[in-house]
């Protein structure tokens, strides 16, 4: 089972969060039939979104991340709740895959190095916070760190990884690590942390060695006393339903609702996040229109 953890140093200078999202990314690949490059890109964004969602710690809050680069992958979108559960999709699931000389997937090529990262936090008040920064690499992790540094002025280190089997293309491991300096950090703290980061192995390498997410946080924060704030399971969750679709249809005009009926006499709606299909007959839609109009 995937898990997420948040830690803080006892001096209140550094916060670290780590997620093992291997099952989440495996599920996303299976649902969307993703190519290797699409799996790596969406997987990284899902890991980051899980951590950022878990940091909200407010019931019904959510975070929505959208990476839109000029590569063949198209938009990469992930949504997370305040428990760290996530869902997501990409514009082009069949995006071709290229590799660096070291054998790693060239995610920047698929995403594109020119574009934007949009972050929207919704606390359920109807007035979401929206941040927008230009991509700096298209590799996702650097773009997340740049977002925090630019948009929120929080010095941040972000490491994201998806390990894919070279033979069958299946997801073996996926995880993410986010480290942030808090207002209490002084130069001594920064120097010690920078040394640790320089020696840190990739997240998937540490997971492959059998390290727990707490082990990973303690390794990143070596030399500091670490306190666990919380730890909980996370998973790929889509909350779509026929009822939610009907509520959305009720915001449309009668003509727009009727125009959704295809040549077979039905309207088919497919969820972007889980690919579940909902079928409405012509009679279903007429009944919905009648109910909608009776309430107006």
Secondary structure, DSSP 4 states (H G I P E B T S, - for coil): --EEEEEEETTS-EEEEEEE-HHHHHHHHHHHT--HHHHHHHHHHHHHHHHHHHTT-STT-EEEEEEEESSTT--EEEEEETTS-EEEEES-TT----B-TTS-B-HHHHH-SSEEEEEEEE-SSS--EEEEEE-SSSSSHHHHHHHHHHHS---EEEEEEEEE-TTT--EEEEEEEEEEE-TT--HHHHHHHHHHHHHPPPHHHHHHTT--HHHHHHHHTTTS-EEEEEEEE--B-----HHHHHHHHTTS-HHHHHTT--TTSEEEEE-TTT--EEEEEHHHHHHHHHHHHHH-
